[in-house]
Amino acid sequence: MPDVIVMPILGAGTLSAHDVTVLLLGLAVLLGAAKVCGEVANRLNQPAILGEITAGILLGPTLLGSVFPETFAWVFPVEGDARVGLDAFAIIAVSLLLLVAGVEVNLSRVLRQGKAAMCVSFTGITFCFTMGFSLAWFAPGWLDRVEGVNELAFAMFIGIALAITALPVIAKTLMDLNILRSDLGMLVISSAMLDDLIGWIGFAIVLALISAGAEGGGGGLAATNQLAVTVGMTVAFVVLMLTIGRRVFDWALPHVHARTSWPGGVLGFVLVAPRRGGGPPAWVGLQGHFGG
């Protein structure tokens, strides 16, 4: 193997032979452990994702990083090109998982459950946010709040962190239980999507508060303007994708199927379209669960 393998990542450089070895080994360890633990969970009549999360805990800083820190640092480096590669694979994997879940979602059924989904989402967000905000506001010492940090921003951050959902985990759980297409599954996934949308807008508000406190009045005005732009573009993007974007995809897919080879043409279209759709949310600062 040559000393340097030409593999640019986002224009940041190349992966050396050592980086490639670490990257492939890390992926192999992660996938192997996730598969084994997932199978064990299935044998115990539990969702496979429960075992996969357990594998993450076993291989993470909680166990492997504490017992064998040098091995952990070598297999899962915290910086460098290999780390960039691992992060890139993680983003792609989560995006594809959400793509698969999205393909299974019947949007018409989701819209019919709009009122119920909003009630479930509002109740969950309100309860979890109130609990987290209250704890951070009245007992900041328990959460090791640093002196000088904006108290309101810190309390809001903790509240939102507890209120926001892990949409990929929810989607995978519903898929493992084979109830994603059911009315209950549609209700859960639609509520989770609303939670995520509200939560990431809330994080934008927190960042605006932090910028206002750190930079003074001018910085606060700039942060407020940026917040308005972020919220406005997010709402516009969602409306666009649910109206014009949906019609464009519905029109284009049959043409792609008729004029390209099967299944490569349709598969390529399905994989490329969400990647393009994930760009705008990441550009406006909502790169969390939008596949950005």
Disulfide bonds with the S-S distance in Angstrom:
none
